[in-house]
Amino acid sequence: MPLTHDFEETIRARAQRNPDFRRALLREAVECIINGDFATGKAVLRDYVNATVGFQNLEKRTDIPAKSLMRMLGPKGNPSAANLSSILSALQKREGVHFELALK
């Protein structure tokens, strides 16, 4: 089910004014991916990109065409580990955060 325009605008507006919300969106995407909920992780990551950097700007940061990025993060997308790593690295740099995996 596609997101409504109002929902997308709400996410975008909140992300633009609230850095903690942006970081929480990015963190949620990474946690979902790591915990095996790849579909949700991609969806949240796509929401984050749409609300913040945009796919055209992410293309410049990753050297991956914007249309490919959109397909990768779409419902049927299947990004390679290298592409996903490139995307997450660029977004972490943009956001000024660094995620680490800790074993318990």
ZIJO-V230450 format. One record per backbone hydrogen bond with DSSP energy under -0.5 kcal/mol. NH is the residue of the N-H (numbers start at 1). CO is the residue of the C=O. If there is no record, write none. Layout:
BEGIN
nh: <NH/NH>
co: <CO/CO>
END
This chain:
BEGIN
nh: <8/9/10/11/12/13/14/15/16/17/18/22/23/24/25/26/27/28/29/30/31/32/33/34/35/36/37/38/41/42/43/44/45/46/47/48/49/50/51/52/52/54/58/59/60/61/62/63/64/69/70/71/72/73/74/77/79/84/85/86/87/88/89/90/91/92/93/94/95/96/97/102>
co: <4/5/6/7/8/9/10/11/12/13/14/18/19/20/21/22/23/24/25/26/27/28/29/30/31/33/32/36/37/38/39/40/41/42/43/44/45/46/47/48/49/49/54/55/56/57/58/59/59/65/66/67/68/69/71/74/72/80/81/82/83/84/85/86/87/88/89/90/91/92/92/100>
END
